Amino acid sequence: MRNDHWLDGDVAFRSLNEQGFGLYEPAGGSAPDIAGKNIANPIAQILSLALLLRYSLDADDAACAIERAINRALEEGIRTGDLARGAAAVSTDEMGDIIARYVAEGV
């Protein structure tokens, strides 16, 4: 299962050398205007971890668990402010905690 329900901005990139060493990062900039406000969307950063697990550590099951957890959160309508479009929004910390809980629960 990969990126079934991810939204614009929820993108992570990977760059691998021939030996499989990789750099993994979320798309977008550093967003200094929202630094320290607990309103950033952490999904692309979390997806960067999934890429590291899959491509550098050969831990596809763990990567899939993260992707399933993100999909579940989005399917349930859980959004940070940038994606909420007027609906209730969760903070950066809350989104991260929800995704971590879903990974732990094995959704």
Biopython code that builds the backbone (N, CA, C, O; Angstrom):
import numpy as np
from Bio.PDB.StructureBuilder import StructureBuilder

atoms = [
    (1, "MET", "N", (0.852, -1.161, 0.000)),
    (1, "MET", "CA", (0.000, 0.000, 0.000)),
    (1, "MET", "C", (0.903, 1.230, 0.000)),
    (1, "MET", "O", (1.754, 1.380, 0.876)),
    (2, "ARG", "N", (0.719, 2.090, -0.964)),
    (2, "ARG", "CA", (1.545, 3.291, -1.020)),
    (2, "ARG", "C", (0.725, 4.474, -1.501)),
    (2, "ARG", "O", (0.053, 4.403, -2.531)),
    (3, "ASN", "N", (0.786, 5.526, -0.769)),
    (3, "ASN", "CA", (0.193, 6.835, -1.022)),
    (3, "ASN", "C", (-1.239, 6.809, -1.551)),
    (3, "ASN", "O", (-1.565, 7.558, -2.472)),
    (4, "ASP", "N", (-2.086, 5.972, -0.994)),
    (4, "ASP", "CA", (-3.467, 5.896, -1.439)),
    (4, "ASP", "C", (-4.238, 7.195, -1.230)),
    (4, "ASP", "O", (-5.031, 7.590, -2.085)),
    (5, "HIS", "N", (-4.013, 7.851, -0.120)),
    (5, "HIS", "CA", (-4.844, 9.002, 0.230)),
    (5, "HIS", "C", (-4.038, 10.258, 0.532)),
    (5, "HIS", "O", (-4.581, 11.195, 1.116)),
    (6, "TRP", "N", (-2.787, 10.311, 0.162)),
    (6, "TRP", "CA", (-1.979, 11.462, 0.519)),
    (6, "TRP", "C", (-2.411, 12.657, -0.300)),
    (6, "TRP", "O", (-2.888, 12.521, -1.426)),
    (7, "LEU", "N", (-2.241, 13.799, 0.270)),
    (7, "LEU", "CA", (-2.715, 15.034, -0.320)),
    (7, "LEU", "C", (-1.556, 15.874, -0.814)),
    (7, "LEU", "O", (-0.394, 15.584, -0.529)),
    (8, "ASP", "N", (-1.889, 16.930, -1.566)),
    (8, "ASP", "CA", (-0.855, 17.853, -2.022)),
    (8, "ASP", "C", (-0.051, 18.347, -0.832)),
    (8, "ASP", "O", (-0.623, 18.725, 0.191)),
    (9, "GLY", "N", (1.249, 18.348, -0.955)),
    (9, "GLY", "CA", (2.112, 18.801, 0.122)),
    (9, "GLY", "C", (2.607, 17.676, 1.007)),
    (9, "GLY", "O", (3.576, 17.851, 1.746)),
    (10, "ASP", "N", (1.960, 16.529, 0.944)),
    (10, "ASP", "CA", (2.370, 15.387, 1.759)),
    (10, "ASP", "C", (3.346, 14.533, 0.957)),
    (10, "ASP", "O", (3.088, 13.357, 0.703)),
    (11, "VAL", "N", (4.455, 15.124, 0.564)),
    (11, "VAL", "CA", (5.378, 14.456, -0.337)),
    (11, "VAL", "C", (6.764, 14.401, 0.292)),
    (11, "VAL", "O", (7.236, 15.371, 0.886)),
    (12, "ALA", "N", (7.396, 13.257, 0.150)),
    (12, "ALA", "CA", (8.776, 13.087, 0.596)),
    (12, "ALA", "C", (9.611, 12.638, -0.600)),
    (12, "ALA", "O", (9.109, 11.977, -1.508)),
    (13, "PHE", "N", (10.867, 12.999, -0.588)),
    (13, "PHE", "CA", (11.769, 12.645, -1.679)),
    (13, "PHE", "C", (12.926, 11.808, -1.161)),
    (13, "PHE", "O", (13.299, 11.885, 0.010)),
    (14, "ARG", "N", (13.483, 11.009, -2.059)),
    (14, "ARG", "CA", (14.670, 10.228, -1.728)),
    (14, "ARG", "C", (15.698, 10.409, -2.822)),
    (14, "ARG", "O", (15.357, 10.553, -3.996)),
    (15, "SER", "N", (16.942, 10.399, -2.433)),
    (15, "SER", "CA", (18.070, 10.416, -3.356)),
    (15, "SER", "C", (19.020, 9.330, -2.882)),
    (15, "SER", "O", (19.520, 9.381, -1.758)),
    (16, "LEU", "N", (19.269, 8.342, -3.745)),
    (16, "LEU", "CA", (20.120, 7.212, -3.369)),
    (16, "LEU", "C", (21.368, 7.182, -4.231)),
    (16, "LEU", "O", (21.314, 7.473, -5.426)),
    (17, "ASN", "N", (22.504, 6.825, -3.616)),
    (17, "ASN", "CA", (23.690, 6.597, -4.424)),
    (17, "ASN", "C", (23.731, 5.122, -4.827)),
    (17, "ASN", "O", (22.829, 4.357, -4.486)),
    (18, "GLU", "N", (24.762, 4.732, -5.542)),
    (18, "GLU", "CA", (24.843, 3.361, -6.056)),
    (18, "GLU", "C", (24.957, 2.312, -4.965)),
    (18, "GLU", "O", (24.609, 1.152, -5.183)),
    (19, "GLN", "N", (25.441, 2.702, -3.793)),
    (19, "GLN", "CA", (25.564, 1.762, -2.681)),
    (19, "GLN", "C", (24.302, 1.723, -1.820)),
    (19, "GLN", "O", (24.242, 0.972, -0.846)),
    (20, "GLY", "N", (23.315, 2.510, -2.163)),
    (20, "GLY", "CA", (22.068, 2.519, -1.413)),
    (20, "GLY", "C", (22.007, 3.537, -0.295)),
    (20, "GLY", "O", (21.005, 3.625, 0.414)),
    (21, "PHE", "N", (23.094, 4.324, -0.128)),
    (21, "PHE", "CA", (23.047, 5.393, 0.870)),
    (21, "PHE", "C", (22.046, 6.425, 0.403)),
    (21, "PHE", "O", (22.053, 6.823, -0.761)),
    (22, "GLY", "N", (21.192, 6.855, 1.297)),
    (22, "GLY", "CA", (20.144, 7.766, 0.875)),
    (22, "GLY", "C", (20.014, 9.012, 1.708)),
    (22, "GLY", "O", (20.395, 9.058, 2.877)),
    (23, "LEU", "N", (19.469, 10.014, 1.075)),
    (23, "LEU", "CA", (19.033, 11.232, 1.740)),
    (23, "LEU", "C", (17.524, 11.285, 1.576)),
    (23, "LEU", "O", (17.006, 11.081, 0.478)),
    (24, "TYR", "N", (16.829, 11.556, 2.652)),
    (24, "TYR", "CA", (15.371, 11.548, 2.649)),
    (24, "TYR", "C", (14.890, 12.859, 3.238)),
    (24, "TYR", "O", (15.369, 13.292, 4.286)),
    (25, "GLU", "N", (13.938, 13.495, 2.559)),
    (25, "GLU", "CA", (13.479, 14.791, 3.036)),
    (25, "GLU", "C", (12.066, 15.073, 2.560)),
    (25, "GLU", "O", (11.628, 14.563, 1.529)),
    (26, "PRO", "N", (11.358, 15.895, 3.329)),
    (26, "PRO", "CA", (10.029, 16.306, 2.893)),
    (26, "PRO", "C", (10.146, 17.367, 1.807)),
    (26, "PRO", "O", (11.139, 18.091, 1.736)),
    (27, "ALA", "N", (9.130, 17.451, 0.971)),
    (27, "ALA", "CA", (9.077, 18.517, -0.021)),
    (27, "ALA", "C", (8.774, 19.828, 0.690)),
    (27, "ALA", "O", (8.224, 19.830, 1.791)),
    (28, "GLY", "N", (9.123, 20.906, 0.081)),
    (28, "GLY", "CA", (8.808, 22.209, 0.658)),
    (28, "GLY", "C", (9.993, 22.797, 1.385)),
    (28, "GLY", "O", (11.073, 22.209, 1.442)),
    (29, "GLY", "N", (9.769, 23.952, 1.929)),
    (29, "GLY", "CA", (10.839, 24.667, 2.602)),
    (29, "GLY", "C", (10.780, 24.516, 4.104)),
    (29, "GLY", "O", (10.105, 23.633, 4.634)),
    (30, "SER", "N", (11.495, 25.389, 4.776)),
    (30, "SER", "CA", (11.599, 25.314, 6.230)),
    (30, "SER", "C", (10.448, 26.010, 6.948)),
    (30, "SER", "O", (10.283, 25.819, 8.153)),
    (31, "ALA", "N", (9.660, 26.797, 6.258)),
    (31, "ALA", "CA", (8.482, 27.484, 6.803)),
    (31, "ALA", "C", (8.787, 28.264, 8.080)),
    (31, "ALA", "O", (8.164, 28.011, 9.111)),
    (32, "PRO", "N", (9.731, 29.206, 8.037)),
    (32, "PRO", "CA", (10.070, 29.960, 9.240)),
    (32, "PRO", "C", (8.897, 30.765, 9.801)),
    (32, "PRO", "O", (8.886, 31.095, 10.987)),
    (33, "ASP", "N", (7.923, 31.079, 8.967)),
    (33, "ASP", "CA", (6.768, 31.857, 9.425)),
    (33, "ASP", "C", (5.879, 31.089, 10.399)),
    (33, "ASP", "O", (5.114, 31.697, 11.147)),
    (34, "ILE", "N", (5.973, 29.767, 10.397)),
    (34, "ILE", "CA", (5.146, 28.981, 11.323)),
    (34, "ILE", "C", (5.985, 28.221, 12.352)),
    (34, "ILE", "O", (5.455, 27.416, 13.118)),
    (35, "ALA", "N", (7.281, 28.477, 12.366)),
    (35, "ALA", "CA", (8.173, 27.792, 13.314)),
    (35, "ALA", "C", (7.726, 28.050, 14.748)),
    (35, "ALA", "O", (7.450, 29.187, 15.129)),
    (36, "GLY", "N", (7.660, 26.988, 15.534)),
    (36, "GLY", "CA", (7.320, 27.089, 16.944)),
    (36, "GLY", "C", (5.848, 27.274, 17.250)),
    (36, "GLY", "O", (5.480, 27.439, 18.413)),
    (37, "LYS", "N", (4.994, 27.251, 16.232)),
    (37, "LYS", "CA", (3.558, 27.479, 16.438)),
    (37, "LYS", "C", (2.740, 26.194, 16.542)),
    (37, "LYS", "O", (1.544, 26.246, 16.828)),
    (38, "ASN", "N", (3.374, 25.038, 16.312)),
    (38, "ASN", "CA", (2.690, 23.743, 16.408)),
    (38, "ASN", "C", (1.536, 23.625, 15.409)),
    (38, "ASN", "O", (0.499, 23.030, 15.705)),
    (39, "ILE", "N", (1.737, 24.207, 14.209)),
    (39, "ILE", "CA", (0.695, 24.149, 13.182)),
    (39, "ILE", "C", (1.187, 23.526, 11.874)),
    (39, "ILE", "O", (0.418, 23.412, 10.920)),
    (40, "ALA", "N", (2.444, 23.127, 11.819)),
    (40, "ALA", "CA", (2.985, 22.528, 10.594)),
    (40, "ALA", "C", (2.416, 21.129, 10.386)),
    (40, "ALA", "O", (2.103, 20.422, 11.344)),
    (41, "ASN", "N", (2.289, 20.748, 9.137)),
    (41, "ASN", "CA", (1.835, 19.405, 8.784)),
    (41, "ASN", "C", (3.054, 18.471, 8.812)),
    (41, "ASN", "O", (3.979, 18.667, 8.025)),
    (42, "PRO", "N", (3.082, 17.463, 9.692)),
    (42, "PRO", "CA", (4.253, 16.594, 9.811)),
    (42, "PRO", "C", (4.256, 15.400, 8.855)),
    (42, "PRO", "O", (5.196, 14.605, 8.880)),
    (43, "ILE", "N", (3.237, 15.255, 8.020)),
    (43, "ILE", "CA", (3.100, 14.028, 7.231)),
    (43, "ILE", "C", (4.279, 13.806, 6.295)),
    (43, "ILE", "O", (4.787, 12.687, 6.221)),
    (44, "ALA", "N", (4.732, 14.826, 5.579)),
    (44, "ALA", "CA", (5.856, 14.626, 4.657)),
    (44, "ALA", "C", (7.122, 14.226, 5.410)),
    (44, "ALA", "O", (7.905, 13.414, 4.918)),
    (45, "GLN", "N", (7.326, 14.785, 6.588)),
    (45, "GLN", "CA", (8.487, 14.400, 7.398)),
    (45, "GLN", "C", (8.378, 12.937, 7.818)),
    (45, "GLN", "O", (9.362, 12.199, 7.780)),
    (46, "ILE", "N", (7.184, 12.525, 8.216)),
    (46, "ILE", "CA", (6.968, 11.133, 8.624)),
    (46, "ILE", "C", (7.139, 10.199, 7.429)),
    (46, "ILE", "O", (7.678, 9.101, 7.569)),
    (47, "LEU", "N", (6.684, 10.632, 6.256)),
    (47, "LEU", "CA", (6.884, 9.827, 5.047)),
    (47, "LEU", "C", (8.369, 9.691, 4.705)),
    (47, "LEU", "O", (8.783, 8.678, 4.141)),
    (48, "SER", "N", (9.170, 10.699, 5.042)),
    (48, "SER", "CA", (10.619, 10.600, 4.835)),
    (48, "SER", "C", (11.197, 9.442, 5.637)),
    (48, "SER", "O", (12.082, 8.728, 5.165)),
    (49, "LEU", "N", (10.694, 9.263, 6.845)),
    (49, "LEU", "CA", (11.122, 8.117, 7.656)),
    (49, "LEU", "C", (10.730, 6.805, 6.980)),
    (49, "LEU", "O", (11.517, 5.859, 6.962)),
    (50, "ALA", "N", (9.521, 6.744, 6.427)),
    (50, "ALA", "CA", (9.092, 5.525, 5.731)),
    (50, "ALA", "C", (10.020, 5.219, 4.557)),
    (50, "ALA", "O", (10.351, 4.057, 4.317)),
    (51, "LEU", "N", (10.438, 6.243, 3.830)),
    (51, "LEU", "CA", (11.367, 6.027, 2.721)),
    (51, "LEU", "C", (12.708, 5.499, 3.222)),
    (51, "LEU", "O", (13.273, 4.581, 2.626)),
    (52, "LEU", "N", (13.217, 6.065, 4.303)),
    (52, "LEU", "CA", (14.474, 5.582, 4.879)),
    (52, "LEU", "C", (14.356, 4.114, 5.268)),
    (52, "LEU", "O", (15.239, 3.310, 4.969)),
    (53, "LEU", "N", (13.268, 3.776, 5.930)),
    (53, "LEU", "CA", (13.063, 2.381, 6.341)),
    (53, "LEU", "C", (13.033, 1.457, 5.131)),
    (53, "LEU", "O", (13.648, 0.390, 5.145)),
    (54, "ARG", "N", (12.330, 1.856, 4.099)),
    (54, "ARG", "CA", (12.167, 1.010, 2.921)),
    (54, "ARG", "C", (13.458, 0.883, 2.114)),
    (54, "ARG", "O", (13.864, -0.227, 1.769)),
    (55, "TYR", "N", (14.101, 2.004, 1.811)),
    (55, "TYR", "CA", (15.182, 1.979, 0.834)),
    (55, "TYR", "C", (16.582, 1.842, 1.425)),
    (55, "TYR", "O", (17.472, 1.332, 0.744)),
    (56, "SER", "N", (16.808, 2.270, 2.644)),
    (56, "SER", "CA", (18.144, 2.150, 3.231)),
    (56, "SER", "C", (18.232, 1.038, 4.254)),
    (56, "SER", "O", (19.304, 0.466, 4.453)),
    (57, "LEU", "N", (17.127, 0.720, 4.907)),
    (57, "LEU", "CA", (17.165, -0.281, 5.969)),
    (57, "LEU", "C", (16.430, -1.566, 5.610)),
    (57, "LEU", "O", (16.354, -2.486, 6.425)),
    (58, "ASP", "N", (15.893, -1.636, 4.403)),
    (58, "ASP", "CA", (15.188, -2.835, 3.932)),
    (58, "ASP", "C", (14.109, -3.275, 4.924)),
    (58, "ASP", "O", (13.935, -4.464, 5.192)),
    (59, "ALA", "N", (13.397, -2.294, 5.454)),
    (59, "ALA", "CA", (12.339, -2.558, 6.439)),
    (59, "ALA", "C", (10.991, -2.155, 5.843)),
    (59, "ALA", "O", (10.318, -1.250, 6.336)),
    (60, "ASP", "N", (10.618, -2.851, 4.773)),
    (60, "ASP", "CA", (9.397, -2.502, 4.051)),
    (60, "ASP", "C", (8.151, -2.645, 4.920)),
    (60, "ASP", "O", (7.225, -1.842, 4.803)),
    (61, "ASP", "N", (8.113, -3.647, 5.784)),
    (61, "ASP", "CA", (6.942, -3.811, 6.652)),
    (61, "ASP", "C", (6.746, -2.595, 7.552)),
    (61, "ASP", "O", (5.620, -2.137, 7.744)),
    (62, "ALA", "N", (7.825, -2.081, 8.094)),
    (62, "ALA", "CA", (7.730, -0.899, 8.957)),
    (62, "ALA", "C", (7.300, 0.321, 8.147)),
    (62, "ALA", "O", (6.492, 1.125, 8.611)),
    (63, "ALA", "N", (7.841, 0.457, 6.940)),
    (63, "ALA", "CA", (7.443, 1.569, 6.072)),
    (63, "ALA", "C", (5.956, 1.484, 5.744)),
    (63, "ALA", "O", (5.247, 2.490, 5.783)),
    (64, "CYS", "N", (5.494, 0.299, 5.426)),
    (64, "CYS", "CA", (4.068, 0.111, 5.120)),
    (64, "CYS", "C", (3.194, 0.417, 6.331)),
    (64, "CYS", "O", (2.095, 0.950, 6.179)),
    (65, "ALA", "N", (3.664, 0.090, 7.525)),
    (65, "ALA", "CA", (2.901, 0.386, 8.741)),
    (65, "ALA", "C", (2.714, 1.891, 8.901)),
    (65, "ALA", "O", (1.635, 2.349, 9.278)),
    (66, "ILE", "N", (3.751, 2.649, 8.619)),
    (66, "ILE", "CA", (3.651, 4.108, 8.687)),
    (66, "ILE", "C", (2.675, 4.618, 7.635)),
    (66, "ILE", "O", (1.827, 5.459, 7.932)),
    (67, "GLU", "N", (2.788, 4.119, 6.420)),
    (67, "GLU", "CA", (1.892, 4.553, 5.347)),
    (67, "GLU", "C", (0.439, 4.215, 5.656)),
    (67, "GLU", "O", (-0.454, 5.023, 5.401)),
    (68, "ARG", "N", (0.197, 3.032, 6.199)),
    (68, "ARG", "CA", (-1.176, 2.661, 6.583)),
    (68, "ARG", "C", (-1.713, 3.589, 7.667)),
    (68, "ARG", "O", (-2.879, 3.984, 7.633)),
    (69, "ALA", "N", (-0.866, 3.932, 8.621)),
    (69, "ALA", "CA", (-1.283, 4.821, 9.705)),
    (69, "ALA", "C", (-1.642, 6.208, 9.168)),
    (69, "ALA", "O", (-2.634, 6.801, 9.593)),
    (70, "ILE", "N", (-0.847, 6.717, 8.247)),
    (70, "ILE", "CA", (-1.157, 8.014, 7.633)),
    (70, "ILE", "C", (-2.462, 7.926, 6.858)),
    (70, "ILE", "O", (-3.318, 8.803, 6.974)),
    (71, "ASN", "N", (-2.614, 6.874, 6.071)),
    (71, "ASN", "CA", (-3.858, 6.695, 5.316)),
    (71, "ASN", "C", (-5.061, 6.657, 6.243)),
    (71, "ASN", "O", (-6.090, 7.266, 5.951)),
    (72, "ARG", "N", (-4.941, 5.952, 7.347)),
    (72, "ARG", "CA", (-6.053, 5.847, 8.298)),
    (72, "ARG", "C", (-6.423, 7.211, 8.861)),
    (72, "ARG", "O", (-7.601, 7.564, 8.928)),
    (73, "ALA", "N", (-5.424, 7.969, 9.262)),
    (73, "ALA", "CA", (-5.687, 9.307, 9.802)),
    (73, "ALA", "C", (-6.409, 10.171, 8.772)),
    (73, "ALA", "O", (-7.377, 10.855, 9.102)),
    (74, "LEU", "N", (-5.945, 10.140, 7.538)),
    (74, "LEU", "CA", (-6.577, 10.950, 6.499)),
    (74, "LEU", "C", (-7.975, 10.444, 6.160)),
    (74, "LEU", "O", (-8.886, 11.242, 5.937)),
    (75, "GLU", "N", (-8.149, 9.130, 6.120)),
    (75, "GLU", "CA", (-9.479, 8.566, 5.870)),
    (75, "GLU", "C", (-10.474, 8.999, 6.939)),
    (75, "GLU", "O", (-11.658, 9.181, 6.655)),
    (76, "GLU", "N", (-9.996, 9.161, 8.163)),
    (76, "GLU", "CA", (-10.860, 9.568, 9.271)),
    (76, "GLU", "C", (-11.084, 11.076, 9.310)),
    (76, "GLU", "O", (-11.768, 11.582, 10.199)),
    (77, "GLY", "N", (-10.512, 11.788, 8.354)),
    (77, "GLY", "CA", (-10.716, 13.228, 8.280)),
    (77, "GLY", "C", (-9.823, 14.041, 9.191)),
    (77, "GLY", "O", (-10.065, 15.232, 9.389)),
    (78, "ILE", "N", (-8.804, 13.428, 9.743)),
    (78, "ILE", "CA", (-7.881, 14.144, 10.626)),
    (78, "ILE", "C", (-6.948, 14.975, 9.749)),
    (78, "ILE", "O", (-6.296, 14.454, 8.844)),
    (79, "ARG", "N", (-6.897, 16.267, 10.034)),
    (79, "ARG", "CA", (-6.120, 17.187, 9.210)),
    (79, "ARG", "C", (-5.437, 18.238, 10.079)),
    (79, "ARG", "O", (-5.948, 18.632, 11.127)),
    (80, "THR", "N", (-4.276, 18.678, 9.618)),
    (80, "THR", "CA", (-3.665, 19.875, 10.192)),
    (80, "THR", "C", (-4.292, 21.075, 9.478)),
    (80, "THR", "O", (-4.988, 20.911, 8.476)),
    (81, "GLY", "N", (-4.047, 22.257, 9.987)),
    (81, "GLY", "CA", (-4.705, 23.453, 9.479)),
    (81, "GLY", "C", (-4.548, 23.697, 7.996)),
    (81, "GLY", "O", (-5.467, 24.212, 7.360)),
    (82, "ASP", "N", (-3.403, 23.339, 7.425)),
    (82, "ASP", "CA", (-3.184, 23.577, 5.999)),
    (82, "ASP", "C", (-4.093, 22.736, 5.119)),
    (82, "ASP", "O", (-4.299, 23.069, 3.952)),
    (83, "LEU", "N", (-4.639, 21.656, 5.652)),
    (83, "LEU", "CA", (-5.496, 20.754, 4.880)),
    (83, "LEU", "C", (-6.947, 20.752, 5.341)),
    (83, "LEU", "O", (-7.800, 20.157, 4.683)),
    (84, "ALA", "N", (-7.239, 21.401, 6.452)),
    (84, "ALA", "CA", (-8.564, 21.292, 7.073)),
    (84, "ALA", "C", (-9.662, 22.015, 6.299)),
    (84, "ALA", "O", (-10.826, 21.627, 6.399)),
    (85, "ARG", "N", (-9.336, 23.037, 5.540)),
    (85, "ARG", "CA", (-10.316, 23.781, 4.734)),
    (85, "ARG", "C", (-11.558, 24.170, 5.532)),
    (85, "ARG", "O", (-12.688, 23.891, 5.131)),
    (86, "GLY", "N", (-11.326, 24.811, 6.650)),
    (86, "GLY", "CA", (-12.430, 25.285, 7.467)),
    (86, "GLY", "C", (-12.942, 24.297, 8.498)),
    (86, "GLY", "O", (-13.684, 24.682, 9.401)),
    (87, "ALA", "N", (-12.570, 23.054, 8.385)),
    (87, "ALA", "CA", (-12.986, 22.043, 9.369)),
    (87, "ALA", "C", (-12.052, 22.118, 10.577)),
    (87, "ALA", "O", (-11.067, 22.855, 10.568)),
    (88, "ALA", "N", (-12.368, 21.362, 11.595)),
    (88, "ALA", "CA", (-11.509, 21.308, 12.781)),
    (88, "ALA", "C", (-10.133, 20.777, 12.387)),
    (88, "ALA", "O", (-10.015, 19.868, 11.566)),
    (89, "ALA", "N", (-9.114, 21.350, 12.977)),
    (89, "ALA", "CA", (-7.741, 20.955, 12.665)),
    (89, "ALA", "C", (-7.033, 20.499, 13.932)),
    (89, "ALA", "O", (-7.347, 20.943, 15.036)),
    (90, "VAL", "N", (-6.073, 19.605, 13.746)),
    (90, "VAL", "CA", (-5.231, 19.161, 14.854)),
    (90, "VAL", "C", (-3.873, 19.843, 14.732)),
    (90, "VAL", "O", (-3.508, 20.343, 13.667)),
    (91, "SER", "N", (-3.141, 19.856, 15.824)),
    (91, "SER", "CA", (-1.804, 20.453, 15.831)),
    (91, "SER", "C", (-0.784, 19.483, 15.230)),
    (91, "SER", "O", (-1.092, 18.324, 14.952)),
    (92, "THR", "N", (0.417, 19.981, 15.042)),
    (92, "THR", "CA", (1.525, 19.135, 14.591)),
    (92, "THR", "C", (1.714, 17.962, 15.546)),
    (92, "THR", "O", (1.802, 16.808, 15.127)),
    (93, "ASP", "N", (1.776, 18.280, 16.839)),
    (93, "ASP", "CA", (1.974, 17.234, 17.849)),
    (93, "ASP", "C", (0.843, 16.214, 17.828)),
    (93, "ASP", "O", (1.085, 15.009, 17.897)),
    (94, "GLU", "N", (-0.387, 16.699, 17.734)),
    (94, "GLU", "CA", (-1.535, 15.780, 17.731)),
    (94, "GLU", "C", (-1.503, 14.857, 16.519)),
    (94, "GLU", "O", (-1.752, 13.659, 16.648)),
    (95, "MET", "N", (-1.197, 15.405, 15.339)),
    (95, "MET", "CA", (-1.135, 14.564, 14.141)),
    (95, "MET", "C", (-0.047, 13.507, 14.303)),
    (95, "MET", "O", (-0.269, 12.336, 13.997)),
    (96, "GLY", "N", (1.117, 13.910, 14.779)),
    (96, "GLY", "CA", (2.196, 12.945, 14.996)),
    (96, "GLY", "C", (1.815, 11.871, 15.994)),
    (96, "GLY", "O", (2.109, 10.694, 15.789)),
    (97, "ASP", "N", (1.157, 12.275, 17.081)),
    (97, "ASP", "CA", (0.727, 11.306, 18.096)),
    (97, "ASP", "C", (-0.309, 10.335, 17.547)),
    (97, "ASP", "O", (-0.264, 9.143, 17.851)),
    (98, "ILE", "N", (-1.235, 10.833, 16.746)),
    (98, "ILE", "CA", (-2.268, 9.973, 16.157)),
    (98, "ILE", "C", (-1.626, 8.951, 15.229)),
    (98, "ILE", "O", (-1.942, 7.763, 15.299)),
    (99, "ILE", "N", (-0.732, 9.401, 14.367)),
    (99, "ILE", "CA", (-0.065, 8.485, 13.438)),
    (99, "ILE", "C", (0.767, 7.466, 14.212)),
    (99, "ILE", "O", (0.751, 6.280, 13.882)),
    (100, "ALA", "N", (1.491, 7.910, 15.231)),
    (100, "ALA", "CA", (2.290, 6.980, 16.051)),
    (100, "ALA", "C", (1.395, 5.948, 16.729)),
    (100, "ALA", "O", (1.741, 4.768, 16.790)),
    (101, "ARG", "N", (0.249, 6.387, 17.238)),
    (101, "ARG", "CA", (-0.673, 5.449, 17.884)),
    (101, "ARG", "C", (-1.183, 4.417, 16.879)),
    (101, "ARG", "O", (-1.264, 3.232, 17.201)),
    (102, "TYR", "N", (-1.524, 4.850, 15.678)),
    (102, "TYR", "CA", (-2.002, 3.910, 14.663)),
    (102, "TYR", "C", (-0.914, 2.914, 14.268)),
    (102, "TYR", "O", (-1.203, 1.740, 14.040)),
    (103, "VAL", "N", (0.321, 3.370, 14.187)),
    (103, "VAL", "CA", (1.425, 2.440, 13.903)),
    (103, "VAL", "C", (1.515, 1.412, 15.023)),
    (103, "VAL", "O", (1.618, 0.214, 14.761)),
    (104, "ALA", "N", (1.477, 1.873, 16.265)),
    (104, "ALA", "CA", (1.577, 0.966, 17.420)),
    (104, "ALA", "C", (0.419, -0.024, 17.471)),
    (104, "ALA", "O", (0.591, -1.171, 17.884)),
    (105, "GLU", "N", (-0.765, 0.428, 17.047)),
    (105, "GLU", "CA", (-1.945, -0.440, 17.046)),
    (105, "GLU", "C", (-1.965, -1.400, 15.860)),
    (105, "GLU", "O", (-2.767, -2.332, 15.822)),
    (106, "GLY", "N", (-1.082, -1.169, 14.897)),
    (106, "GLY", "CA", (-1.018, -2.050, 13.737)),
    (106, "GLY", "C", (-2.180, -1.909, 12.778)),
    (106, "GLY", "O", (-2.628, -2.895, 12.193)),
    (107, "VAL", "N", (-2.675, -0.689, 12.612)),
    (107, "VAL", "CA", (-3.810, -0.479, 11.699)),
    (107, "VAL", "C", (-3.422, -0.771, 10.274)),
    (107, "VAL", "O", (-4.250, -0.648, 9.371)),
]
sb = StructureBuilder()
sb.init_structure("model")
sb.init_model(0)
sb.init_chain("A")
sb.init_seg("    ")
for serial, (resi, resn, name, xyz) in enumerate(atoms, 1):
    if name == "N":
        sb.init_residue(resn, " ", resi, " ")
    sb.init_atom(name, np.array(xyz, "f"), 0.0, 1.0, " ", f" {name:<3s}", serial, name[0])
structure = sb.get_structure()
